[in-house]
Amino acid sequence: MLIDRRFRVLVLLIILAGQVLAQSNSDSPYSRFGLGIMSQPGFSKNRAMGGVGLALRDNNHINYLNPASYSAVDTMSFLFDFGVMGHHTYTEYEGGTDNFSGGNMDHIALSFPVTKWWGASVGVLPYSKVGYSIKQEDYKENIGFLDYIYTGNGGISQFFLGTSIELFNRLSIGVNFKYLFGSIDLKRTVSFPFEPAHSVTKIESRTLVNDFIIDLGIQYSQDFLEDYNITIGMIFDNKTSISAENRILKTNTFPGAPTSIPGDSTVIDPRFIIEESSQKGNIVIPSNIGAGLLFKYNNKLSVGFDYYEQDWSNATLFYSNQTFTKSNSFHGGMELIPDPEALRGYHKRIAYRLGGHYQNSYLKFEDEQLKDYGISFGAGLPLKNQRSSVNLAIEAGRRGTLENDLIRENYLFLSFSVTLYDFWFVKRKFD
């Protein structure tokens, strides 16, 4: 059947997307620590509204931030969402500045009803991102000039399969089953720029993650005063220990190429392995709770607020002695559609979005907790099928500080996604 073929193609796209997302990165020196920089919450609609989504119920968009929202999808309908992201970062530090730009695929997801009161969703998107390159120059007596180079790339992706049921036409509960996978590759190099005869020392670390976590969500929606609606949403992720493996390779490399001893098959390799080891263990991700509130007026105006809290102070990475701290974040945003049913005036059917966020990160340096704050805005542009849309989001923010010899990052994210709505489960009739 045509439906089955389409579904298989989309599932294949999701699997392929997972391989691409596993290579996604960032341009932040702070991604060197912990699991990296956590990805921005939600898809383009959520991001344009400051990351709001815990109380959002929308039958035209996929909202994975709260799995209870999946039951909002219309009966016999089908949603498909594909997104990409570009970014530019202006980094300031003592003695200089740097600029970084890049882009990559961001997410792919689909949602569909199982019954009138039961919805489901599946997709893949980033969980955390790692990407940096740092060079430090030094001089030591009796040794000379040294270059310390730190590089990292990779990150963790998440494949989610979620489901939700609606009870009493007001209360919805849902669950996301997530599979975390990917690798974090870190490298430290020490070289002597003015001593070509000296060896170069490298320490390479690769952390592989493959395990499952579960997110729970609930939403309660209530109409009042005829045109008004209020929805309350909450999510809870239990403390989880995920399996991981850390591989270490330490080498010394001398100048020259591999050579053979005359009359002998022995090959002298200028690269000497000092240590090669592998260790399996667990990464403990702390419980995460979030609560949100969303007001809606006549399907034209929506205003929402979200709050998250996660205590990383007792979290552990078996391969690292890093210490973390309690994190929390605030998100607020709004959406305005002047006239969703307008027959004339395309601008009246555009969804105009605005928001902002403030976060106290789980990373802490020199008694200075890493902070991240910014504003966002965007639009949802309806296509010929009014329930399909192109969604744009622009986020401008700042992460870090120049205090205590730290780094301040000014970033700009551009998100672009296409949300397609179709009645896939209707049998077509031809004359």
C-alpha positions as CSV (number, residue, x, y, z in Angstrom):
1,M,0.0,0.0,0.0
2,L,1.0,3.6,-0.6
3,I,0.7,4.4,3.1
4,D,3.0,1.6,4.1
5,R,5.6,2.6,1.5
6,R,5.5,6.2,2.8
7,F,5.8,5.1,6.4
8,R,8.8,2.9,5.7
9,V,10.5,5.7,3.8
10,L,10.1,8.1,6.7
11,V,11.4,5.5,9.2
12,L,14.4,5.0,7.0
13,L,14.9,8.8,6.8
14,I,14.8,8.9,10.6
15,I,17.5,6.2,10.9
16,L,19.7,8.0,8.4
17,A,19.2,11.2,10.2
18,G,20.4,9.6,13.4
19,Q,23.7,8.9,11.7
20,V,24.0,12.5,10.5
21,L,23.1,14.0,13.9
22,A,25.7,11.9,15.6
23,Q,28.2,14.0,13.8
24,S,26.7,17.3,14.7
25,N,28.8,19.7,16.7
26,S,29.0,23.2,18.2
27,D,31.6,26.0,18.3
28,S,31.9,26.4,22.1
29,P,35.0,25.8,24.3
30,Y,32.5,25.1,27.1
31,S,31.4,22.0,25.2
32,R,34.7,20.4,26.3
33,F,33.2,19.7,29.7
34,G,30.6,17.2,30.9
35,L,28.3,15.9,28.1
36,G,28.8,19.1,26.1
37,I,26.4,21.9,25.4
38,M,22.8,20.7,25.7
39,S,20.7,21.3,22.6
40,Q,18.1,24.0,22.3
41,P,14.7,22.8,23.4
42,G,12.0,22.0,20.9
43,F,11.7,22.5,17.1
44,S,11.5,25.8,15.3
45,K,8.1,26.8,16.7
46,N,9.2,26.2,20.3
47,R,12.5,28.0,19.7
48,A,10.9,31.1,18.3
49,M,8.8,31.2,21.4
50,G,11.9,31.0,23.8
51,G,11.7,27.3,24.2
52,V,8.1,27.1,25.5
53,G,6.4,23.8,25.0
54,L,5.5,22.0,28.3
55,A,1.9,23.2,28.1
56,L,1.6,23.5,24.4
57,R,-1.0,21.4,22.5
58,D,-1.1,21.9,18.8
59,N,-2.7,19.6,16.2
60,N,-0.6,21.2,13.4
61,H,2.9,20.8,15.0
62,I,4.9,18.1,16.8
63,N,5.9,19.0,20.4
64,Y,8.3,16.4,21.8
65,L,9.0,18.6,24.9
66,N,6.0,17.1,26.6
67,P,4.9,13.6,25.4
68,A,1.4,14.3,26.7
69,S,0.9,16.6,23.7
70,Y,0.8,13.8,21.1
71,S,-2.8,13.1,21.8
72,A,-3.7,16.5,20.3
73,V,-3.1,15.3,16.8
74,D,-6.3,15.0,14.7
75,T,-7.8,11.7,13.9
76,M,-6.8,10.3,10.6
77,S,-4.1,13.0,10.1
78,F,-0.3,12.7,9.8
79,L,2.4,15.2,10.6
80,F,6.0,15.2,9.3
81,D,8.6,17.7,10.5
82,F,12.1,18.2,9.1
83,G,14.6,20.9,10.2
84,V,18.1,22.3,9.7
85,M,20.0,24.8,11.8
86,G,22.8,27.3,11.1
87,H,24.8,29.1,13.7
88,H,27.4,31.9,14.2
89,T,29.4,32.4,17.4
90,Y,31.5,35.5,18.3
91,T,33.8,34.4,21.1
92,E,35.6,36.9,23.4
93,Y,38.4,36.1,25.8
94,E,41.3,37.8,27.4
95,G,43.6,38.9,24.6
96,G,41.5,38.2,21.6
97,T,38.3,37.2,19.8
98,D,37.2,34.5,17.4
99,N,34.4,33.9,15.0
100,F,32.8,30.5,14.1
101,S,30.0,29.6,11.7
102,G,28.5,26.3,10.7
103,G,25.3,24.4,10.1
104,N,23.8,20.9,10.1
105,M,20.6,18.9,10.0
106,D,18.7,19.4,13.2
107,H,15.8,17.0,13.5
108,I,13.3,14.8,11.7
109,A,10.1,13.6,13.3
110,L,6.6,12.4,12.5
111,S,3.4,12.1,14.5
112,F,0.1,10.2,13.9
113,P,-3.1,9.1,15.7
114,V,-3.6,5.5,16.8
115,T,-7.2,6.1,17.8
116,K,-9.3,9.2,18.5
117,W,-7.9,9.5,22.0
118,W,-4.4,8.0,21.5
119,G,-1.5,9.6,19.6
120,A,2.1,8.7,18.9
121,S,5.3,10.3,17.6
122,V,8.8,9.2,16.6
123,G,11.9,11.1,15.6
124,V,15.6,11.9,16.1
125,L,17.3,15.0,17.3
126,P,20.5,16.1,19.2
127,Y,20.8,15.7,22.9
128,S,24.1,17.4,23.4
129,K,26.8,18.8,21.1
130,V,30.6,19.0,21.3
131,G,32.9,21.1,19.1
132,Y,35.9,23.3,19.9
133,S,39.5,24.0,19.1
134,I,41.8,25.8,21.6
135,K,45.5,26.6,21.3
136,Q,47.6,27.8,24.3
137,E,51.2,28.9,23.9
138,D,53.7,28.6,26.7
139,Y,57.4,28.8,27.5
140,K,59.4,26.8,30.0
141,E,63.1,27.2,30.9
142,N,65.3,24.4,29.7
143,I,62.5,23.2,27.4
144,G,61.5,26.2,25.2
145,F,58.3,27.1,23.6
146,L,55.3,24.7,23.8
147,D,51.9,24.6,22.1
148,Y,49.0,23.0,23.9
149,I,46.1,22.2,21.5
150,Y,42.7,21.0,22.7
151,T,40.1,19.8,20.2
152,G,36.8,18.1,20.5
153,N,33.9,17.0,18.3
154,G,30.8,14.8,18.3
155,G,27.9,14.7,20.7
156,I,25.0,12.6,21.8
157,S,21.8,12.1,19.7
158,Q,18.5,10.9,20.9
159,F,16.0,8.7,19.1
160,F,12.5,9.0,20.7
161,L,9.4,7.0,20.4
162,G,6.5,8.5,22.3
163,T,2.8,7.9,23.0
164,S,0.0,9.7,24.7
165,I,-3.6,9.1,25.7
166,E,-6.3,11.7,26.4
167,L,-8.7,11.1,29.4
168,F,-12.0,12.9,29.9
169,N,-11.3,15.3,27.0
170,R,-9.1,17.4,29.3
171,L,-6.3,15.4,30.9
172,S,-3.5,13.8,28.8
173,I,-0.6,11.6,29.9
174,G,2.3,10.5,27.8
175,V,5.7,8.9,27.8
176,N,8.8,9.2,25.6
177,F,11.1,6.2,25.3
178,K,14.5,7.6,24.3
179,Y,17.6,5.9,23.0
180,L,20.8,7.9,23.5
181,F,23.6,7.2,21.2
182,G,26.8,8.8,19.9
183,S,30.4,9.5,20.7
184,I,32.4,12.4,22.3
185,D,35.9,12.7,20.9
186,L,38.4,14.8,22.8
187,K,42.1,15.3,21.9
188,R,45.0,17.0,23.7
189,T,48.3,17.6,21.9
190,V,51.6,18.9,23.2
191,S,54.2,20.0,20.5
192,F,57.4,22.1,20.3
193,P,56.9,24.6,17.4
194,F,60.6,25.5,17.2
195,E,62.1,22.1,17.9
196,P,61.2,19.9,14.9
197,A,63.3,17.0,16.2
198,H,61.2,16.7,19.3
199,S,58.2,14.3,19.6
200,V,54.6,15.3,19.6
201,T,52.5,13.8,22.5
202,K,48.8,13.1,22.0
203,I,46.1,11.9,24.4
204,E,42.9,10.9,22.6
205,S,39.7,10.1,24.5
206,R,36.5,8.7,22.9
207,T,33.4,8.2,25.0
208,L,30.7,6.0,23.4
209,V,27.1,6.2,24.8
210,N,24.3,3.7,24.0
211,D,21.4,3.4,26.4
212,F,17.7,4.1,27.1
213,I,16.0,6.8,29.2
214,I,12.3,7.5,29.8
215,D,10.4,10.8,30.1
216,L,6.9,11.2,31.5
217,G,4.5,14.0,30.8
218,I,1.1,15.3,31.8
219,Q,-1.2,18.1,30.5
220,Y,-4.5,19.4,31.7
221,S,-6.5,21.8,29.4
222,Q,-9.5,23.8,30.4
223,D,-11.8,26.2,28.4
224,F,-13.3,29.2,30.1
225,L,-15.2,32.4,29.1
226,E,-16.1,30.8,25.7
227,D,-13.0,32.0,23.8
228,Y,-10.2,31.3,26.4
229,N,-8.2,28.3,27.2
230,I,-5.6,27.5,29.8
231,T,-3.3,24.5,29.8
232,I,-1.0,23.3,32.5
233,G,1.9,20.9,31.7
234,M,4.5,19.0,33.7
235,I,7.3,16.6,32.8
236,F,9.5,14.3,34.9
237,D,12.6,12.4,33.9
238,N,13.8,10.0,36.6
239,K,17.4,9.8,37.6
240,T,19.1,7.4,35.1
241,S,22.4,5.5,34.9
242,I,23.3,5.0,31.3
243,S,26.0,2.6,30.0
244,A,29.1,4.1,28.3
245,E,32.6,3.2,27.3
246,N,35.7,5.4,27.5
247,R,38.7,4.6,25.2
248,I,42.1,6.2,25.8
249,L,45.0,6.3,23.4
250,K,48.3,8.0,24.4
251,T,51.0,8.3,21.8
252,N,54.4,9.9,21.1
253,T,55.2,10.6,17.5
254,F,58.7,11.5,16.3
255,P,59.5,13.2,13.0
256,G,59.9,11.0,9.9
257,A,58.1,8.2,8.1
258,P,58.0,4.5,8.9
259,T,61.2,2.8,7.8
260,S,62.3,-0.8,7.3
261,I,65.6,-2.4,8.5
262,P,67.6,-3.6,5.5
263,G,67.5,-7.4,5.2
264,D,64.7,-7.5,7.8
265,S,60.9,-7.3,7.7
266,T,60.8,-5.2,10.9
267,V,59.3,-1.7,10.4
268,I,60.3,1.1,12.6
269,D,57.2,3.3,13.2
270,P,57.9,6.9,14.5
271,R,54.5,6.6,16.4
272,F,54.9,4.9,19.7
273,I,51.9,3.9,21.8
274,I,52.3,4.8,25.4
275,E,49.0,3.6,26.6
276,E,45.9,2.1,25.0
277,S,42.9,1.2,27.3
278,S,39.2,0.8,27.4
279,Q,36.9,1.2,30.4
280,K,33.2,0.5,30.7
281,G,31.1,2.3,33.2
282,N,28.0,4.5,33.8
283,I,27.0,8.1,33.4
284,V,24.5,9.2,35.9
285,I,22.0,11.7,34.5
286,P,20.0,13.4,37.4
287,S,16.2,13.6,37.5
288,N,14.7,16.5,35.6
289,I,11.4,18.2,36.3
290,G,9.6,20.9,34.4
291,A,6.3,22.8,34.7
292,G,4.6,25.0,32.1
293,L,1.5,27.2,31.7
294,L,0.0,28.4,28.5
295,F,-2.9,30.8,27.9
296,K,-4.8,30.8,24.6
297,Y,-7.4,33.3,23.2
298,N,-9.6,32.2,20.3
299,N,-6.8,30.3,18.6
300,K,-5.2,33.7,17.8
301,L,-3.0,34.5,20.7
302,S,-1.0,32.1,22.8
303,V,1.2,33.1,25.8
304,G,3.3,30.5,27.7
305,F,5.9,30.1,30.4
306,D,8.1,27.1,31.3
307,Y,10.5,26.3,34.1
308,Y,13.0,23.4,34.4
309,E,15.1,22.2,37.3
310,Q,17.9,19.6,37.3
311,D,20.4,18.9,40.1
312,W,23.7,17.8,38.5
313,S,25.7,18.2,41.7
314,N,25.6,14.4,42.4
315,A,25.9,13.4,38.7
316,T,28.9,11.4,37.7
317,L,30.9,10.7,34.6
318,F,32.8,7.6,35.3
319,Y,35.8,8.7,33.2
320,S,36.0,12.2,34.6
321,N,36.5,14.0,37.9
322,Q,34.5,17.0,36.9
323,T,32.0,18.5,39.3
324,F,28.7,20.0,38.3
325,T,26.0,22.0,39.9
326,K,22.3,22.5,40.1
327,S,20.8,23.9,36.9
328,N,17.5,25.7,36.1
329,S,16.0,27.6,33.3
330,F,13.1,30.0,32.5
331,H,11.4,30.3,29.2
332,G,8.7,32.6,28.0
333,G,7.1,33.2,24.7
334,M,4.0,34.2,22.6
335,E,2.4,33.5,19.3
336,L,0.0,35.8,17.4
337,I,-2.1,34.8,14.3
338,P,-4.2,37.8,13.3
339,D,-6.9,35.7,11.6
340,P,-6.3,32.0,11.1
341,E,-9.4,31.6,8.9
342,A,-8.8,34.7,6.7
343,L,-9.6,34.1,3.0
344,R,-7.8,37.2,1.9
345,G,-4.6,38.8,3.1
346,Y,-1.9,36.1,3.5
347,H,-0.2,38.1,6.3
348,K,-3.2,37.6,8.5
349,R,-2.6,33.8,8.5
350,I,1.1,34.1,9.4
351,A,2.0,33.0,13.0
352,Y,4.2,35.7,14.5
353,R,6.3,34.4,17.4
354,L,8.5,36.0,20.1
355,G,10.2,34.7,23.2
356,G,13.2,34.6,25.6
357,H,15.1,32.4,28.0
358,Y,17.5,32.5,31.0
359,Q,19.5,29.5,32.1
360,N,21.8,28.6,34.9
361,S,23.9,25.8,33.4
362,Y,25.1,22.6,35.0
363,L,28.7,23.8,34.5
364,K,30.6,25.8,37.1
365,F,34.1,27.3,36.8
366,E,36.1,29.2,39.5
367,D,32.9,29.5,41.6
368,E,31.2,31.1,38.5
369,Q,28.1,29.2,37.3
370,L,27.8,29.3,33.5
371,K,24.8,31.4,32.4
372,D,23.0,31.4,29.1
373,Y,20.3,34.0,28.2
374,G,18.8,35.4,25.0
375,I,15.8,36.4,22.9
376,S,14.2,34.7,20.0
377,F,11.6,35.5,17.3
378,G,10.3,33.9,14.2
379,A,7.2,33.1,12.0
380,G,5.1,30.2,10.8
381,L,4.3,30.6,7.1
382,P,1.3,28.6,6.0
383,L,1.6,26.7,2.7
384,K,-1.2,26.0,0.2
385,N,-2.4,23.4,2.6
386,Q,-3.1,25.8,5.4
387,R,-2.2,23.2,8.0
388,S,1.3,22.7,6.5
389,S,3.8,25.4,7.2
390,V,7.4,26.6,6.9
391,N,8.8,27.7,10.3
392,L,11.6,30.1,10.9
393,A,13.3,30.9,14.2
394,I,16.2,33.3,15.1
395,E,17.8,33.0,18.5
396,A,20.3,35.6,19.7
397,G,22.0,35.1,23.1
398,R,25.1,35.2,25.3
399,R,26.8,32.4,27.2
400,G,29.6,32.8,29.8
401,T,31.4,35.8,31.2
402,L,34.8,37.5,31.0
403,E,35.1,37.4,34.8
404,N,37.8,35.1,36.3
405,D,39.6,34.7,32.9
406,L,36.6,32.9,31.4
407,I,35.1,33.1,27.9
408,R,32.1,35.0,26.7
409,E,30.2,33.7,23.7
410,N,27.7,35.7,21.7
411,Y,25.7,33.4,19.5
412,L,23.1,33.5,16.7
413,F,21.1,30.4,15.7
414,L,18.9,30.2,12.7
415,S,16.4,27.3,12.6
416,F,14.4,26.4,9.5
417,S,11.8,23.6,9.4
418,V,9.0,22.3,7.2
419,T,5.9,20.8,8.8
420,L,3.7,18.8,6.5
421,Y,0.2,17.9,7.3
422,D,-1.7,15.2,5.4
423,F,-4.7,12.9,5.7
424,W,-2.7,9.7,5.1
425,F,-5.2,7.2,6.4
426,V,-8.1,8.3,4.2
427,K,-8.8,5.8,1.3
428,R,-8.8,7.7,-1.9
429,K,-11.6,7.2,-4.5
430,F,-11.2,7.7,-8.2
431,D,-14.0,8.0,-10.8
